[in-house]
Amino acid sequence: MIRQITTLELPKIQDLAFAIWPSAYKEILSKEQLDYMLNRFYSLEALKEQLETKKHVFYIAEDENKKPLGFVSYELDCEPQKTKIHKIYVLPETQGTGVGKKLFQLVKDKAILGNQSAVFLNVNKYNSAKEFYQKLNFSIVREEVIDIGNDYIMDDYVMEVSIK
């Protein structure tokens, strides 16, 4: 089941991120950068700001026993008529089961309803998730280096899929 969550459920997103990120980024980021980014982007204060102030929409995927499996957050019209997936992560043991694809399809459906022309996201250049996005017809449209403070950067591809 995939459902939208409220501010009160943000600790579930935080718990998932802290469970997923060490596996997802162990080959890419130092432990220090990983910890810095988790604390910067997944503190309850940061998540609350994303949901309430920045108007990111969060959905959580759960199994039949309500065990959290993954999550997605997105923003309609982040760029004119384009929806940005800010976060999409599933537990390592659920990769390959279709959960990530369902989370993407939900965002795509919301983007179509919102009269958007495309969905885009950032992915670390060295993240194997890039292949997952390519299977969903995303293509690389540009590169982006983002200074996130503390002498750390995010070295990303911006990938996009047309939905019109």
N, C-alpha and C positions, 0 to 999 in steps of 0.2 A: 504494500500500500504506500502511496505517496500522498503526502498532505502538507498544506501550508502550516507554518508554525508562527507562534506569537513570541513576544519578548520573553515571556516566562519560560519558554522552552529553549532559549539560547544556550543554556548549559549543555544540552544534548549536542549542539553543533560544536561547541568547544571540545567536549569529550571526544567526538568523532575526529576532529582535526588533530588533536593530540595523539590519537591512536593511529591515524593514517599517515601523517606527515613524516614521521621518522622512517617509515618504509618507503614512501614515495620519493623522498629526497636524500636518502642516505648516501647515494653515489654522486650527488650533485652539490650538496651544501655541507659546510662544516657544521659540527654540532653547535658551535657558538652562533652561526648565522641562523640555523634552524630554530634554536631557542629564541633568538631575537625576533624572528619573523612570526613565530607562533604567539609570542607575547604581544607583539605589535598589532597583528591582524585578528587574533582570536581571543584576546582578553574579553571578558564580558562587557566591559565598557566600549571597546572597539566594535564588537558585534551589535551592541545596542545602538550605537551611532549609525552603523551601516543600515540597520533595519528601520530605525525611527527617523533619523535625520536625512540620510542619503537615499532613503526609500528603496533599498534593495529588498527584493522579495525572496524569502527563504522557504524551501520545501525540504522535507526529510523523507527518506525511503525507509520503511520498516518491514520486517517480516511478519508473519501471521501472529507471532507472539509479542509484537510491538518492539522487537529488538531493533535499534537503529542500524542501518546498513550503509547509508551514505546521505549526501545532501547536495543541494544546488542553491546558488543565489544568483539573481539576475536583475537587470535594470532595463526597462523599456526606454527607448529614445535616449540612450546614453550618448549616442551620436545621432544626428537627424535620421529618423526612421530605421535605426539599427539598435538591436537589443544586445547588451553585453552580458555574457555569463561571467560573473565575478569569481565564482567558486563552483567547482564540481568535483566531488571526491566520493569514492566508495571504499569500504574496507578492503584490504588486500585479498581476503578470503572470498570476497564476492565478485572480484574482477572476473570478467568472462561469463557472468551469469545473466547479463542483460540489464542490470540495475542502472548502470551508467547511461546506457542507451535510452532507457525509459525516462531518466531525469532530463536528458537532452531533449527528448521528444516532447516532454511537458513544456519546456522553455520554448521550443519551436512552435508548439500549438499556441502558447500565450502570445508569442511574437506575431503570428499570423492574425490572431484576433485583434492585436494592437496595431494592425496595418503596417507592420515593419517590413523592410525589404531584405534584411539580413540579420544573422546572429554572428557575433564575434567574441573572441576570448584571447587572453594571453596565455602562452605556455612557455615554460623554460625551454631554451633551445636544446637542452640535453635530456629533457624528460621524455621517457618512452610513451607517455600519454599522447604525444604528437601523432603517433601511428593510429591510436584510437580515433582521434579527431579526423584524420584523413579518411578513415573508413566511413565516417559520417559525412563525407564530402566537403569537409573544411579544407581550405587551401591557405597557404601562407601569403599574406598580402603586404606585410612589412616586418621590419625588425624594430625592436624598442629596447633601449637600455634605461632603466628607471633607478634613480638614486633613492634608496629607502632609508638612508641615514645610517649612522654608526659605521661609516666606510663600507657599507654593503650596497650592492646593486642587484637588480633583477635583469637578467640578460634573456630577453624573450622574443618569440615570434608572436605576431598578431595573426591569428587565423580566423577565417570568415567563411560562412556558407550562405549563399543566396537562398531566400525562401519564397521568392516570387516567381 
